[in-house]
Amino acid sequence: MKMLTVIVIVWSIGMLILGFVQPFVTVFGYIMAPWFVGLFLVMSVGILTYKIRRGAT
């Protein structure tokens, strides 16, 4: 679960970087808004922080 969360964090950071470089970013043909990718980033960082503090595997 922690590894999946880390992958989502890295994906979100990469998408945000691409969003600043390119005029738009798509996933499967759908345009991804920067706020939506940022929401994924904030949620996954929060989940990872919770999992680490709780000590769950």
C-alpha positions in Angstrom: 0.0 0.0 0.0 2.8 2.4 0.8 4.5 1.7 -2.5 1.3 2.4 -4.4 1.0 5.7 -2.6 4.6 6.6 -3.4 4.0 5.8 -7.1 0.9 8.0 -7.1 2.9 10.8 -5.5 5.7 10.6 -8.1 3.1 10.4 -10.9 1.4 13.5 -9.6 4.6 15.5 -9.3 5.5 14.4 -12.9 2.1 15.5 -14.2 2.4 18.9 -12.5 5.9 19.4 -14.0 4.5 18.5 -17.4 1.6 20.8 -16.9 4.0 23.7 -16.5 6.1 22.8 -19.5 3.4 21.8 -21.9 0.2 23.7 -22.7 -2.0 20.7 -21.6 -1.5 17.2 -20.2 -3.7 14.3 -21.2 -4.3 10.8 -19.8 -6.0 8.4 -22.1 -7.1 11.4 -24.3 -8.7 13.3 -21.4 -7.2 16.7 -20.4 -6.0 16.7 -16.8 -6.6 20.0 -14.9 -3.7 21.0 -12.6 -6.0 21.3 -9.6 -7.2 17.7 -10.1 -3.6 16.4 -10.2 -2.8 18.6 -7.2 -5.7 17.0 -5.3 -4.3 13.6 -6.0 -0.9 14.7 -4.8 -2.3 16.2 -1.5 -4.4 13.1 -0.8 -1.6 10.7 -1.5 0.9 12.6 0.7 -1.7 12.7 3.5 -2.4 8.9 3.2 1.3 8.2 3.2 1.9 10.4 6.2 -1.0 8.7 8.1 0.3 5.2 7.2 3.9 6.0 8.3 2.8 7.6 11.6 0.4 4.8 12.4 3.1 2.2 11.6 0.8 0.1 9.4 2.2 -2.1 6.6 
